[in-house]
């Protein structure tokens, strides 16, 4: 998709920082700024390198100041093309005044025009390297010579951290026949650069008051500092056109010929070819789906500590988390045909499975993994089953099945974080201050979403995992009868205890009694049972469902009525006393709102899959989903071009919040497009006539590993 922005998108500085772009390098590093080139977050940078993929990110090149010098005008005709806000607002630069357009079509492109000089700027990152390159095509149609000047600003600080005072930088620079190459070093890190501009050392300058408006709004440290020790310049005569390039890299030999000229084109061609392969592999046709394939690729990165692939939860904040990975894997890897990457990720998690739990955070710097999630392991089994449905890879299932059995066995007998199977067959999890479902915020001694006990989505995952294990066992010649019997038991208990007949939907959690809890908190936790949340939709969308067809439709309709927005599902219905309409402010304010009404994009995938299922994948249902998905096409333009954000406000969600690019948001909607394009109707096999009334097959019935939904016309619809 081609995302075009114009003057109305930066009619004032605040408007200009609402949207941005993202380039990634497959290691966890990235290049991200706003469309005007300003940094509105401390986590934005021209080059955010990753020295220990994927989590150790270092802001190397914060910004590049760009100026055009002519003889006309004030200050000798010096015009800044850069946009940036400062604590001292009188220092603000308004380069967006000269910005004619910004276009994102795989790569960002800016077009500036000032005093008869047109500047077309584009960028690229090298896949698998910490390298960024910038190209300027400059056409001087004016009557006077113009001088183009670049001043890079460096930080050499961990992502989001303020550069410490007293930090020392060194500069090395050697002239070449066509430009120069050199290096900037600090604290043991050396950043190499090459350019076809001339370079000159300048008196070191500290910029102390960079203002990050997004961080200020979110209660984060909103003041940054950066350092400059050289500038790059070139002269463009009247009527002359030139192509100027500069590249920065942590790779010593990134410029094999000592020149940056032509590097951007090479990197872009290489990346376009890689993306063409990904698109062909995915086989999706819809324009939005193809854009999401590209978006999903940005999250699939290398992890050095495990020597394998992993999935980053989101940019710019998050590393790879177990729950996020297992939710995102199906869409990011399976819906896109990246089966080898999927196996690689599975194997990484299988290696670190402990007491039936998948790690929620991987080891860094010699530290042990963290296992505080009750759902990642069950989601792992569901994802393995989804992999098998698409590949029929029996050999891998044989490899993975011992881990599947280990997970289910530990959940049966009980494991850490008070995760255990109760007498009724249902899974209970969490106690005390533990938060082990995806609604996992903790503010000191406050649990904004206390869900200790039997959470609805956790038991939906549990049933799905049991059914999947039973079927996989049969496929590899193992006995799956035990898991099948457990599934039947779980289904009976779930349908009896979770169905809220009065509200025609599902309870969110069946709470447990805990000692040491005050009466007010006890009452609050009892009320949690009756709260209408998006979690119930997963009881419908899972491959194996416990509900009757009428119940599935009722849940789907209730979610649409109370929680649906075009850009996601509310985490709590609006008429609930604990509903928070806005996500923002201090960390405590954000945490209190995080799962209390804030709109999340990723459950929207489950909703659409549920809607298609209960409407039998009819052509009318598909048309409805395609129509409603047009809202997502709008969301792809907002915040970060080509990406979907983490969350939106609970009331009238217009502005993205949190991570500007979230893996499971992208992945879950990719699953929807896959279902829309590849879900095909199949005729029901004729049955022998029986006496009496023949029972109708239920939606969600399984046949040969494929989910079958029964249409009123007697057809069965196969739902991928």
C-alpha positions as CSV (number, residue, x, y, z in Angstrom):
1,X,0.0,0.0,0.0
2,X,1.1,3.5,-0.7
3,X,0.5,6.0,2.2
4,X,0.5,9.7,1.1
5,X,0.7,12.6,3.5
6,X,0.4,16.3,2.6
7,X,0.4,19.8,4.1
8,X,-2.8,19.2,6.1
9,X,-1.0,16.4,8.0
10,X,1.5,18.9,9.5
11,X,-0.4,22.2,9.5
12,X,1.0,22.7,13.0
13,X,3.8,21.1,15.0
14,X,1.5,18.9,17.1
15,X,-0.3,17.6,14.1
16,X,3.0,16.9,12.4
17,X,4.1,14.5,15.1
18,X,1.0,12.3,15.1
19,X,2.1,10.0,12.3
20,X,5.4,8.3,11.5
21,X,7.3,5.5,9.8
22,X,9.2,2.4,10.8
23,X,12.2,0.6,9.2
24,X,13.6,-2.5,10.8
25,X,16.7,-4.7,10.3
26,X,15.6,-8.2,11.5
27,X,17.7,-7.9,14.7
28,X,15.5,-5.7,16.8
29,X,17.1,-2.5,15.6
30,X,15.1,0.1,13.8
31,X,14.8,3.6,12.3
32,X,11.7,5.5,13.3
33,X,10.7,9.1,13.3
34,X,7.6,11.2,12.6
35,X,6.6,12.2,9.0
36,X,8.1,15.6,9.6
37,X,11.4,14.1,10.7
38,X,10.9,15.2,14.3
39,X,11.5,13.0,17.3
40,X,8.4,13.0,19.5
41,X,9.6,10.1,21.6
42,X,12.9,9.3,23.3
43,X,12.6,5.9,21.6
44,X,12.7,7.4,18.1
45,X,16.0,7.6,16.2
46,X,17.5,7.6,12.8
47,X,19.6,4.5,13.9
48,X,18.5,2.5,16.9
49,X,21.0,-0.3,16.8
50,X,20.7,-3.6,18.5
51,X,24.0,-5.0,19.9
52,X,22.5,-8.1,21.5
53,X,19.5,-9.1,19.3
54,X,16.7,-8.5,19.9
55,X,16.5,-6.6,23.2
56,X,19.7,-4.6,23.8
57,X,18.9,-1.5,21.7
58,X,21.2,1.5,21.6
59,X,20.2,4.9,20.2
60,X,23.2,5.8,18.1
61,X,22.1,8.5,15.6
62,X,19.2,10.4,17.2
63,X,18.6,12.9,14.4
64,X,20.2,14.5,11.4
65,X,19.8,18.3,11.2
66,X,19.3,19.3,7.5
67,X,19.9,22.8,6.2
68,X,20.0,24.6,2.9
69,X,22.3,27.7,2.6
70,X,21.9,30.3,-0.1
71,X,23.0,33.9,-0.3
72,X,19.4,35.3,-0.2
73,X,17.3,35.9,2.8
74,X,18.0,36.3,6.5
75,X,21.1,34.6,8.1
76,X,22.7,34.3,4.7
77,X,19.8,32.4,3.4
78,X,20.2,29.6,5.9
79,X,17.0,27.5,6.0
80,X,16.4,24.5,8.3
81,X,14.5,21.6,6.7
82,X,14.4,19.9,10.1
83,X,11.5,19.9,12.5
84,X,12.0,19.5,16.2
85,X,10.4,20.8,19.4
86,X,12.6,22.0,22.3
87,X,12.0,22.7,25.9
88,X,12.8,26.3,25.0
89,X,10.1,26.6,22.4
90,X,11.8,29.6,20.8
91,X,14.4,27.2,19.4
92,X,11.8,25.0,17.7
93,X,12.6,24.3,14.0
94,X,9.7,24.3,11.5
95,X,11.2,22.5,8.5
96,X,7.7,21.1,7.8
97,X,6.9,24.5,6.3
98,X,9.1,23.5,3.3
99,X,7.8,19.9,3.2
100,X,5.6,19.3,0.2
101,X,4.8,15.6,0.7
102,X,5.7,12.4,2.6
103,X,5.1,9.1,1.0
104,X,5.5,5.6,2.6
105,X,5.7,2.9,0.0
106,X,7.9,0.3,1.5
107,X,10.4,3.1,2.3
108,X,9.9,6.7,3.4
109,X,10.3,9.6,1.0
110,X,10.2,13.3,1.8
111,X,10.0,16.1,-0.8
112,X,11.1,19.6,0.2
113,X,11.2,22.8,-1.8
114,X,12.9,26.0,-0.7
115,X,14.1,29.0,-2.7
116,X,14.1,27.1,-6.0
117,X,15.9,24.0,-4.6
118,X,14.0,20.7,-4.5
119,X,15.3,18.0,-2.1
120,X,13.9,14.4,-2.3
121,X,15.0,12.4,0.7
122,X,14.7,8.6,1.2
123,X,16.2,6.1,3.7
124,X,16.9,2.4,4.0
125,X,18.2,-0.1,6.5
126,X,20.3,-3.2,5.8
127,X,18.6,-6.4,6.8
128,X,20.7,-8.4,9.3
129,X,22.9,-5.4,10.0
130,X,22.9,-2.2,12.2
131,X,23.2,0.0,9.2
132,X,21.1,3.0,8.0
133,X,21.6,5.0,4.8
134,X,20.1,8.3,3.7
135,X,20.0,9.6,0.2
136,X,19.2,13.2,-1.0
137,X,18.5,14.0,-4.6
138,X,18.9,17.7,-4.9
139,X,17.9,19.8,-7.9
140,X,18.9,23.4,-7.8
141,X,16.6,25.3,-10.2
142,X,17.5,28.6,-8.6
143,X,19.8,31.3,-9.8
144,X,22.4,30.9,-7.1
145,X,24.6,28.2,-5.7
146,X,23.2,26.4,-2.7
147,X,25.1,24.7,0.1
148,X,23.5,21.6,1.7
149,X,24.6,21.0,5.3
150,X,24.0,17.9,7.5
151,X,24.7,17.8,11.2
152,X,24.2,14.3,12.8
153,X,23.3,14.2,16.5
154,X,24.5,11.2,18.5
155,X,23.4,9.6,21.8
156,X,25.1,6.2,22.2
157,X,22.6,5.5,25.0
158,X,20.2,2.6,25.7
159,X,16.8,3.0,24.1
160,X,14.7,5.6,26.0
161,X,17.5,6.5,28.4
162,X,18.8,10.0,28.8
163,X,22.5,10.5,27.7
164,X,24.5,10.8,30.9
165,X,26.4,14.0,31.5
166,X,30.1,13.9,30.9
167,X,29.8,11.2,28.2
168,X,32.8,11.5,25.8
169,X,32.9,11.0,22.1
170,X,35.8,10.8,19.6
171,X,35.9,11.4,15.9
172,X,38.0,9.9,13.2
173,X,37.7,11.0,9.6
174,X,39.7,10.2,6.4
175,X,39.3,11.9,3.1
176,X,38.6,9.8,0.0
177,X,38.6,10.7,-3.7
178,X,34.8,11.0,-3.7
179,X,33.8,11.9,-0.2
180,X,35.1,10.5,3.1
181,X,34.7,7.8,5.7
182,X,35.2,7.9,9.4
183,X,34.0,6.8,12.8
184,X,32.4,8.1,16.0
185,X,33.2,6.3,19.2
186,X,32.0,6.3,22.8
187,X,31.9,3.9,25.7
188,X,33.5,1.0,23.6
189,X,31.1,1.4,20.7
190,X,32.3,2.5,17.3
191,X,29.9,3.8,14.7
192,X,31.4,4.0,11.2
193,X,30.2,6.3,8.5
194,X,30.7,6.9,4.8
195,X,29.5,9.7,2.6
196,X,30.0,11.4,-0.8
197,X,29.7,14.8,1.0
198,X,32.7,16.5,2.5
199,X,33.1,16.1,6.3
200,X,34.5,18.6,8.8
201,X,35.0,18.4,12.5
202,X,33.2,21.1,14.5
203,X,33.5,22.3,18.1
204,X,31.6,19.6,20.1
205,X,28.1,20.8,20.8
206,X,25.6,19.4,23.3
207,X,21.9,19.8,22.6
208,X,20.4,19.6,26.1
209,X,16.7,20.2,25.7
210,X,15.1,18.1,23.0
211,X,11.4,17.9,23.8
212,X,9.5,14.7,23.3
213,X,5.9,15.6,23.2
214,X,4.5,12.0,23.1
215,X,6.6,11.1,26.2
216,X,5.3,14.1,28.0
217,X,1.7,13.1,27.3
218,X,2.4,9.7,28.7
219,X,4.2,10.8,31.8
220,X,7.6,9.7,30.7
221,X,10.9,11.6,30.7
222,X,10.2,14.1,28.0
223,X,13.6,15.8,27.8
224,X,16.5,14.4,25.8
225,X,20.1,15.4,25.0
226,X,22.4,14.6,22.1
227,X,25.9,15.4,20.9
228,X,27.4,16.5,17.6
229,X,31.0,16.7,16.6
230,X,31.0,16.9,12.8
231,X,29.0,18.1,9.9
232,X,28.7,17.1,6.2
233,X,28.3,19.5,3.4
234,X,28.1,19.8,-0.4
235,X,27.7,22.6,-2.9
236,X,25.1,22.5,-5.6
237,X,25.6,25.0,-8.4
238,X,22.8,26.9,-10.1
239,X,21.0,24.6,-12.5
240,X,22.9,21.6,-11.1
241,X,21.5,18.3,-9.8
242,X,23.3,16.0,-7.4
243,X,22.7,12.8,-5.4
244,X,24.2,12.9,-1.9
245,X,24.3,10.0,0.5
246,X,25.4,9.3,4.0
247,X,25.4,6.0,5.9
248,X,26.1,5.0,9.5
249,X,26.8,1.4,10.7
250,X,28.2,-0.7,13.5
251,X,29.7,-2.9,10.9
252,X,33.3,-2.0,10.2
253,X,33.3,-3.2,6.6
254,X,29.8,-2.0,5.6
255,X,31.3,0.1,2.8
256,X,33.5,-2.4,1.0
257,X,34.6,0.2,-1.5
258,X,34.8,3.0,1.0
259,X,31.9,4.9,-0.6
260,X,28.2,5.4,0.3
261,X,27.1,6.4,-3.1
262,X,24.4,4.1,-4.4
263,X,24.0,2.3,-1.1
264,X,20.4,3.3,-0.5
265,X,19.3,2.0,-3.9
266,X,21.2,-1.3,-3.3
267,X,19.6,-1.7,0.1
268,X,16.1,-0.8,-1.1
269,X,16.4,-3.2,-4.1
270,X,17.6,-6.0,-1.9
271,X,14.8,-5.4,0.6
272,X,12.1,-5.2,-2.1
273,X,13.2,-8.5,-3.5
274,X,13.1,-10.1,0.0
275,X,9.6,-8.7,0.5
276,X,8.5,-10.0,-2.9
277,X,9.5,-13.5,-1.8
278,X,7.5,-13.1,1.5
279,X,4.4,-11.9,-0.4
280,X,4.6,-14.8,-2.9
281,X,5.0,-17.2,0.0
282,X,2.0,-15.8,1.8
283,X,-0.2,-16.0,-1.3
284,X,-2.7,-13.4,0.0
285,X,-4.4,-11.1,-2.6
286,X,-6.1,-8.3,-0.8
287,X,-4.1,-5.1,-0.8
288,X,-4.5,-4.6,3.0
289,X,-3.5,-8.2,3.7
290,X,-0.4,-7.9,1.6
291,X,0.6,-4.7,3.6
292,X,0.1,-6.7,6.8
293,X,2.4,-9.4,5.5
294,X,5.1,-6.7,5.2
295,X,4.2,-5.4,8.6
296,X,4.4,-8.8,10.2
297,X,7.8,-9.3,8.9
298,X,9.1,-6.4,11.0
299,X,8.4,-8.4,14.2
300,X,10.1,-11.7,13.2
301,X,13.7,-11.2,14.3
302,X,16.8,-13.0,15.4
303,X,17.5,-13.8,19.1
304,X,21.2,-14.3,19.8
305,X,20.9,-15.9,23.2
306,X,18.9,-18.8,21.8
307,X,20.4,-18.7,18.3
308,X,17.0,-18.7,16.7
309,X,14.0,-16.7,15.6
310,X,11.6,-14.9,17.8
311,X,8.8,-12.4,17.6
312,X,9.1,-8.9,19.1
313,X,5.9,-7.9,20.9
314,X,6.0,-4.3,19.6
315,X,7.9,-1.2,18.6
316,X,9.4,0.9,20.2
317,X,9.0,-0.5,23.7
318,X,8.8,-4.2,23.9
319,X,11.1,-7.2,23.4
320,X,9.8,-10.7,22.8
321,X,7.3,-12.1,25.3
322,X,6.0,-15.6,25.5
323,X,2.3,-14.8,25.5
324,X,2.6,-12.2,22.7
325,X,4.7,-14.6,20.6
326,X,2.2,-17.4,20.9
327,X,-0.7,-15.2,20.0
328,X,1.2,-13.5,17.1
329,X,2.9,-16.6,15.7
330,X,-0.1,-18.0,13.8
331,X,-0.7,-14.7,12.0
332,X,2.9,-13.7,11.5
333,X,4.3,-17.0,10.4
334,X,1.5,-19.5,9.6
335,X,-0.9,-17.3,7.8
336,X,2.1,-16.0,5.8
337,X,3.5,-19.4,4.9
338,X,6.7,-18.9,7.0
339,X,6.7,-22.5,8.3
340,X,10.4,-22.9,8.9
341,X,10.4,-19.7,11.0
342,X,7.5,-21.0,12.9
343,X,9.3,-24.3,13.7
344,X,12.4,-22.3,14.7
345,X,10.3,-20.3,17.2
346,X,8.6,-23.4,18.5
347,X,11.9,-25.1,19.1
348,X,13.2,-22.1,21.0
349,X,10.2,-22.1,23.4
350,X,10.3,-25.9,23.7
351,X,13.9,-25.7,24.8
352,X,13.0,-23.4,27.7
353,X,9.7,-25.0,28.8
354,X,9.9,-25.6,32.6
355,X,7.3,-27.3,34.8
356,X,4.8,-27.0,31.9
357,X,5.3,-23.2,31.5
358,X,6.6,-21.3,28.5
359,X,8.9,-18.4,29.4
360,X,7.2,-15.0,29.2
361,X,10.5,-13.3,29.1
362,X,13.7,-14.8,27.7
363,X,17.1,-14.7,29.5
364,X,19.2,-11.6,29.1
365,X,22.7,-10.9,30.4
366,X,22.9,-14.3,32.1
367,X,19.6,-13.9,33.9
368,X,17.0,-16.7,34.1
369,X,13.8,-16.7,32.1
370,X,10.6,-15.4,33.7
371,X,7.6,-17.7,33.6
372,X,4.7,-15.5,34.8
373,X,2.1,-16.5,32.3
374,X,-0.7,-19.0,32.5
375,X,-1.8,-18.9,28.9
376,X,1.4,-19.0,26.8
377,X,1.8,-22.8,27.1
378,X,-1.8,-23.5,26.1
379,X,-1.5,-21.1,23.2
380,X,1.7,-22.9,22.2
381,X,-0.3,-26.2,21.8
382,X,-3.0,-24.4,19.8
383,X,-0.3,-22.8,17.5
384,X,1.4,-26.2,17.0
385,X,-2.0,-27.6,16.0
386,X,-2.5,-24.7,13.5
387,X,0.9,-25.5,12.1
388,X,0.0,-29.1,11.5
389,X,-3.3,-28.2,9.8
390,X,-1.3,-26.2,7.3
391,X,1.7,-28.5,6.8
392,X,0.8,-32.1,7.7
393,X,4.3,-32.2,9.1
394,X,4.1,-35.4,11.2
395,X,7.8,-35.4,11.9
396,X,7.7,-32.1,13.7
397,X,4.6,-33.1,15.7
398,X,6.4,-36.2,16.9
399,X,9.2,-33.8,18.0
400,X,6.9,-31.4,19.7
401,X,4.4,-33.8,21.3
402,X,6.5,-34.7,24.4
403,X,6.4,-31.0,25.3
404,X,2.6,-30.9,24.6
405,X,2.1,-33.8,27.0
406,X,4.4,-32.2,29.5
407,X,2.4,-29.0,29.5
408,X,-0.9,-30.7,29.9
409,X,0.4,-33.0,32.6
410,X,1.7,-30.1,34.7
411,X,-1.6,-28.2,34.3
412,X,-3.5,-31.2,35.5
413,X,-1.4,-31.7,38.6
414,X,-0.6,-28.1,39.2
415,X,2.4,-25.9,38.6
416,X,3.8,-22.5,39.6
417,X,1.7,-19.3,40.0
418,X,-1.2,-21.3,41.5
419,X,-2.0,-22.8,38.1
420,X,-3.9,-26.1,38.5
421,X,-6.8,-28.1,37.3
422,X,-9.7,-28.1,39.8
423,X,-12.0,-31.0,40.5
424,X,-14.3,-29.8,37.8
425,X,-11.6,-30.0,35.2
426,X,-11.3,-26.3,34.8
427,X,-8.0,-24.4,35.1
428,X,-7.5,-21.9,37.9
429,X,-4.6,-19.5,38.0
430,X,-3.1,-16.8,40.1
431,X,-3.2,-15.7,43.8
432,X,-1.9,-12.9,46.0
433,X,-0.3,-10.3,43.8
434,X,0.2,-12.6,40.8
435,X,-1.2,-11.5,37.4
436,X,-0.9,-14.3,34.9
437,X,-3.5,-13.6,32.3
438,X,-3.0,-11.1,29.5
439,X,-4.7,-8.5,31.7
440,X,-1.6,-8.5,33.9
441,X,-1.1,-4.9,35.1
442,X,0.1,-4.4,38.7
443,X,0.4,-1.0,40.3
444,X,2.3,-1.5,43.5
445,X,-0.2,-3.3,45.7
446,X,-3.1,-2.5,43.4
447,X,-4.4,-5.1,40.9
448,X,-6.5,-3.1,38.4
449,X,-7.9,-6.2,36.9
450,X,-8.0,-9.0,39.5
451,X,-8.7,-12.2,37.7
452,X,-7.5,-14.9,40.2
453,X,-9.4,-18.1,39.6
454,X,-10.9,-19.5,36.4
455,X,-10.6,-17.0,33.6
456,X,-12.8,-17.5,30.6
457,X,-10.2,-17.3,27.9
458,X,-7.7,-19.5,29.8
459,X,-10.3,-22.3,29.9
460,X,-11.1,-21.8,26.3
461,X,-7.4,-22.2,25.5
462,X,-7.3,-25.3,27.9
463,X,-10.2,-27.0,26.1
464,X,-8.7,-26.2,22.7
465,X,-5.3,-27.6,23.8
466,X,-6.9,-30.8,25.1
467,X,-8.8,-31.4,21.8
468,X,-5.8,-30.5,19.7
469,X,-3.6,-32.9,21.7
470,X,-6.1,-35.7,21.3
471,X,-6.2,-35.3,17.6
472,X,-2.4,-34.8,17.2
473,X,-1.9,-38.0,19.2
474,X,-4.0,-40.0,16.8
475,X,-2.1,-38.5,13.8
476,X,1.2,-39.8,15.1
477,X,0.0,-43.1,16.4
478,X,-0.3,-42.2,20.1
479,X,-3.3,-42.7,22.4
480,X,-5.2,-39.5,22.8
481,X,-8.1,-40.9,24.7
482,X,-7.1,-39.4,28.0
483,X,-7.0,-35.9,26.6
484,X,-10.3,-36.5,24.8
485,X,-12.0,-37.5,28.1
486,X,-10.6,-34.5,29.9
487,X,-11.9,-32.3,27.1
488,X,-15.4,-33.7,27.5
489,X,-15.2,-33.1,31.3
490,X,-14.0,-29.5,30.8
491,X,-16.8,-28.8,28.3
492,X,-19.5,-30.0,30.7
493,X,-18.2,-27.8,33.5
494,X,-17.5,-24.8,31.4
495,X,-21.0,-24.7,29.8
496,X,-22.6,-25.2,33.3
497,X,-20.5,-22.6,35.2
498,X,-19.6,-19.9,32.7
499,X,-22.9,-19.3,30.9
500,X,-24.7,-16.2,32.1
501,X,-28.2,-16.8,31.1
502,X,-29.5,-13.5,32.3
503,X,-27.0,-11.5,30.2
504,X,-26.8,-14.1,27.4
505,X,-23.0,-14.1,27.4
506,X,-20.1,-15.6,29.4
507,X,-18.8,-14.7,32.8
508,X,-15.3,-13.3,32.7
509,X,-13.8,-15.1,35.6
510,X,-14.9,-17.5,38.4
511,X,-13.1,-16.0,41.3
512,X,-11.4,-17.9,44.1
513,X,-11.6,-17.1,47.8
514,X,-8.4,-15.6,49.2
515,X,-7.4,-15.0,52.8
516,X,-6.1,-11.6,53.9
517,X,-8.3,-9.6,51.4
518,X,-10.4,-6.8,52.8
519,X,-14.1,-6.9,52.3
520,X,-14.1,-4.0,49.8
521,X,-11.5,-5.9,47.6
522,X,-13.4,-9.1,48.1
523,X,-16.6,-7.5,46.7
524,X,-14.6,-6.0,43.9
525,X,-13.3,-9.4,42.9
526,X,-16.7,-10.9,43.1
527,X,-18.0,-8.3,40.7
528,X,-15.3,-9.1,38.3
529,X,-17.2,-12.3,37.5
530,X,-20.0,-10.3,35.9
531,X,-18.0,-7.8,34.0
532,X,-18.5,-7.8,30.2
533,X,-15.1,-8.0,28.7
534,X,-13.7,-9.0,25.3
535,X,-12.1,-12.2,26.8
536,X,-15.3,-14.2,26.1
537,X,-14.8,-14.0,22.4
538,X,-12.0,-16.5,22.5
539,X,-14.4,-19.1,23.7
540,X,-16.1,-18.8,20.2
541,X,-13.1,-18.2,17.9
542,X,-11.0,-21.2,19.1
543,X,-10.6,-24.1,16.7
544,X,-12.4,-26.3,19.2
545,X,-15.3,-24.6,20.9
546,X,-17.4,-25.8,23.9
547,X,-20.5,-23.7,23.3
548,X,-23.7,-24.5,21.4
549,X,-24.3,-22.7,18.2
550,X,-26.9,-20.4,19.7
551,X,-24.5,-19.5,22.5
552,X,-21.7,-18.7,20.1
553,X,-23.9,-16.4,18.2
554,X,-25.2,-14.7,21.4
555,X,-21.6,-14.1,22.6
556,X,-20.5,-12.7,19.3
557,X,-23.5,-10.4,19.1
558,X,-23.0,-9.2,22.7
559,X,-19.4,-8.4,22.0
560,X,-20.4,-6.4,19.0
561,X,-23.0,-4.6,20.9
562,X,-21.0,-3.7,24.0
563,X,-17.3,-3.8,23.0
564,X,-16.8,-3.4,19.2
565,X,-15.1,-0.4,17.6
566,X,-13.6,-0.4,14.0
567,X,-10.1,-0.4,15.4
568,X,-10.5,-3.0,18.1
569,X,-12.5,-4.3,21.0
570,X,-12.9,-2.5,24.3
571,X,-11.5,-4.4,27.2
572,X,-14.5,-3.5,29.3
573,X,-18.0,-2.3,28.4
574,X,-18.6,1.5,28.7
575,X,-21.4,1.3,31.3
576,X,-19.2,-0.5,33.9
577,X,-18.4,1.7,36.9
578,X,-14.7,0.8,36.4
579,X,-14.6,1.9,32.8
580,X,-11.7,4.3,31.9
581,X,-12.5,6.3,28.7
582,X,-8.9,7.5,28.0
583,X,-5.5,5.9,28.0
584,X,-2.7,8.4,28.9
585,X,-1.1,10.4,31.7
586,X,1.3,9.0,34.3
587,X,2.3,5.4,34.3
588,X,-0.2,4.8,37.2
589,X,-3.0,6.5,35.2
590,X,-2.1,4.4,32.1
591,X,-1.9,1.2,34.1
592,X,-5.3,1.8,35.7
593,X,-6.9,2.3,32.3
594,X,-4.9,-0.4,30.4
595,X,-7.5,-3.1,30.6
596,X,-10.4,-1.1,31.9
597,X,-12.0,0.0,28.7
598,X,-9.0,0.7,26.5
599,X,-9.5,-0.5,23.0
600,X,-7.2,-3.3,21.9
601,X,-6.8,-4.2,18.2
602,X,-5.7,-7.9,18.6
603,X,-9.1,-9.3,20.0
604,X,-10.7,-7.8,16.9
605,X,-9.2,-10.8,15.0
606,X,-11.0,-13.2,17.2
607,X,-14.2,-11.3,16.8
608,X,-14.2,-11.4,13.0
609,X,-13.3,-15.1,13.0
610,X,-16.1,-15.7,15.4
611,X,-18.5,-13.7,13.3
612,X,-17.6,-15.6,10.2
613,X,-18.0,-18.9,12.1
614,X,-21.5,-18.2,13.5
615,X,-22.6,-16.9,10.1
616,X,-21.2,-20.0,8.3
617,X,-18.7,-18.2,6.2
618,X,-21.5,-17.0,4.0
619,X,-20.9,-14.5,1.2
620,X,-22.9,-11.9,3.1
621,X,-20.8,-12.5,6.3
622,X,-17.6,-12.1,4.3
623,X,-18.9,-8.9,2.7
624,X,-19.7,-7.6,6.2
625,X,-16.2,-8.3,7.5
626,X,-14.5,-6.8,4.4
627,X,-16.6,-3.7,4.9
628,X,-15.8,-3.4,8.5
629,X,-12.1,-4.0,7.9
630,X,-12.0,-0.8,5.9
631,X,-11.6,0.9,9.2
632,X,-8.3,-1.0,9.7
633,X,-7.1,0.3,6.4
634,X,-7.6,3.8,7.9
635,X,-5.7,2.7,11.0
636,X,-2.8,1.6,8.9
637,X,-2.3,5.3,7.9
638,X,-2.6,6.6,11.5
639,X,0.3,6.5,14.0
640,X,2.9,4.5,12.1
641,X,2.4,4.1,8.3
642,X,1.7,0.5,7.5
643,X,1.5,-0.7,11.1
644,X,-1.2,-1.2,13.7
645,X,-0.9,0.2,17.2
646,X,-1.2,-1.5,20.6
647,X,-4.2,0.4,22.0
648,X,-6.6,3.2,21.5
649,X,-8.8,5.2,23.8
650,X,-12.0,3.5,25.0
651,X,-14.2,6.4,23.9
652,X,-14.2,7.3,20.2
653,X,-10.8,5.8,19.5
654,X,-9.2,8.1,17.1
655,X,-5.6,8.3,18.2
656,X,-3.2,5.4,18.7
657,X,-1.5,4.9,22.0
658,X,1.2,2.7,23.5
659,X,3.4,0.9,21.0
660,X,3.0,2.4,17.5
661,X,3.5,-1.1,16.0
662,X,2.2,-4.2,17.8
663,X,2.8,-7.7,16.6
664,X,-0.4,-9.4,17.7
665,X,-2.5,-6.5,16.3
666,X,-1.1,-7.2,12.9
667,X,-1.0,-11.0,13.3
668,X,-4.6,-11.5,14.4
669,X,-6.0,-9.5,11.4
670,X,-3.8,-11.4,9.1
671,X,-5.6,-14.5,10.3
672,X,-8.9,-12.9,9.3
673,X,-7.7,-12.1,5.8
674,X,-6.4,-15.7,5.5
675,X,-9.8,-17.0,6.6
676,X,-11.6,-14.7,4.2
677,X,-9.5,-15.7,1.2
678,X,-8.8,-19.4,1.9
679,X,-11.9,-20.6,3.8
680,X,-13.9,-22.7,1.4
681,X,-17.3,-24.3,1.6
682,X,-17.5,-28.1,1.4
683,X,-20.6,-30.3,0.8
684,X,-21.7,-32.4,3.7
685,X,-21.3,-36.1,3.1
686,X,-24.6,-38.0,2.7
687,X,-25.8,-39.9,5.7
688,X,-27.9,-42.9,6.1
689,X,-31.5,-42.2,7.0
690,X,-32.3,-42.7,10.7
691,X,-35.5,-43.1,12.5
692,X,-36.7,-40.0,14.3
693,X,-35.3,-36.6,14.1
694,X,-31.7,-36.3,12.9
695,X,-29.6,-34.1,15.1
696,X,-28.1,-31.2,13.3
697,X,-24.3,-30.9,13.4
698,X,-23.1,-28.0,15.6
699,X,-21.0,-25.2,14.5
700,X,-17.4,-25.9,15.6
701,X,-17.7,-29.6,14.9
702,X,-14.3,-31.0,13.8
703,X,-13.6,-33.2,10.8
704,X,-10.2,-34.2,9.6
705,X,-8.5,-31.4,11.5
706,X,-10.7,-28.7,9.9
707,X,-13.3,-26.7,11.7
708,X,-16.7,-27.2,10.1
709,X,-19.5,-24.7,10.4
710,X,-23.0,-25.8,9.4
711,X,-25.0,-23.5,7.2
712,X,-28.8,-23.5,7.0
713,X,-28.6,-24.9,3.5
714,X,-27.0,-28.0,4.9
715,X,-23.5,-27.1,3.6
716,X,-20.5,-27.4,5.9
717,X,-18.0,-24.6,5.7
718,X,-14.3,-25.3,6.2
719,X,-12.8,-22.6,8.2
720,X,-9.0,-22.1,8.1
